[in-house]
Amino acid sequence: MAIRNAHKSLRATKVLAVAIAIALVPSTMIAAGVSNGDVAASKAAAINHAKHGKYCSATALNQYAACLSEVGDDHFTANAVCTNVSDPQARSECFADARQESGEALQLCGEQRSARGNLCSVLGEDRYDPDINPADFDDDFTNLTNPNPWYPLDIGNQWVYESGDGKEIVAVEVLDKTKQIQGVTCIVVNDRSFDDGRLVENTDDWFGHRRDGTVDYCGEISQDFGYFDGDDPQESELVEIEGSWKAGRDGAKSGTLFPSMPVVGRIYRTEYAAGDAEDIVEVVSTNYGYGVDPDLDRFVPQALAELMCPNHDCVVMRDTTPLEPGEFEHKYYAVGIGQFLEVKPEEGEFAQLVDCNFDAKCEQLP
């Protein structure tokens, strides 16, 4: 403005000075009282940790700095939206909501930092850089070297899960499709979620199968859909693809979806795309059967567990992610069937297998 209007140079210079001053004030400080020093200190600590071989902690600190910066950016974007609200009361409420959301987001940044730090104490400080050698993987899913008994990936296999309240349905199918990811032939598994009969998510997962039987998670393309009043006809509308990732793209790396031989206490990453996909799994039982462990029996349909685990040989995994600190779910797996139940104990929610097409037990599901 000052350049194009030289005759107003003094006024323009003052305006520019104010603009620069605002730009230099860290957005996180304006958002919720976090200074630019917090970001700088986190970056400096990350560099120091990396110098001393603490790569996991350095990663966590870098992600914390990124989170703080993102909160600031989002806050200014929200302010831009609020500025263009004409009604004074609505505009004031918009700014108040923006401040509150920024504060909540900053709190989440801190909780995620703590969760990642705790994870480093468990997994160690080494870099996460899994060894991917295509020669270690099967490339023919019609003739797997050592099929994983807890994660059957035969083409055409289908599972249908239903939530406890009956409102949500998830349909999973192993497709006759493969995808090359980092030289590995990955099978495509389609996962569709329905809420009250309407499609709300459609995901293609990409799984690699190692010759030793380990199933690797190589990425996914996830599409979320919404429905809006007034549309005629009522059709699904793509609203986001958040959570999508692919090993080898933007630093994302594959993880272990299911080991060839689960060992109680083992903890490992199932996926890694910083800020988008950071799931962690712990093997909590390899001999689950109903009636032995009250904690693992919570919200488990007894008839289903007794059908799937008559010999107390089911595997239970605890799934967590530092992206959602404090939340976890238990997943239950049976030989020859795969996952038959998912439970969120803290919420009292579960989704159970109600149909499948490849095992005699499928006909006996309660």
NORKA-V708999 format. One line per field, one symbol per residue. ss: DSSP state (H for helix, E for strand, L for the rest). psi: psi as a letter, one per 40 degrees, with the letter a starting at -180 (. if undefined). burial: 1 if it has 9 or more other ideal C-beta (glycine too) atoms within 8 Angstrom, else 0. A space follows every 50 residues. Layout:
ss = ???
psi = ???
burial = ???
This chain:
ss = LLLLLHHHHHHHHHHHHHHHHHHHLLHHHHHHLLLHHHHHHHHHHHHHHH HLLLHHHHHHHHHHHHHHHHHHHHHHHHHHHHHLLLLHHHHHHHHHHHHH HHHHHHHHHHHHHHHHHHHHHHHLLLLLLLLLLHHHELLLLLLLLLLLLL LLLLLLLEEEEEELLLLEEEEEEEEEEEEEELLEEEEEEEEEEEELLEEE EEEEEEEEEELLLLEEEEEEEEEEEELLLLLLLLLLEEEELLLLEELLLL LLEEEEEELLLLLLLLEEELEEELLLELEEEEEEEEEELLLLLHHHHLLL LHHHHHHHLLLLLEEEEEEEEHHHLLLEEEEEEELLLEEEEEEELLLLEE EEEEEELLLHHHHHLL
psi = dddegdefdddddddddddddddehhdddddffhiddddddddddddddd deegdddddddddddddddddddddddddddddehdhddddddddddddd ddddddddddddddddddddddeieiihgihhhdeeiieheegidghhde ghfhhehiihihideedhhhhhhhifiihhhfehhhihhhhhhhhfehhe hhhhihhihideehhiheaihhhhiiihiehhihiihhdifieiihhehf eiiiahdhidghhhehhiheihhhedhfiihhheiefhihedhddeeheh hdddddddfdeffihhihhihedgheiiihhhhihedaheihhgddefii hiheiieeidddeeh.
burial = 01001000100110110000000011111111010101100110111011 00011111111111111110111111011011001000011001101110 11101101111111111011001000010001010011001001000101 11111111111110000111111110001011011111111111000111 11111111111011111111111110100010000110001001111000 01111111100100011111111101111111111101110000011001 10011111100111111111110010111111110011111111100011 1110110100110010
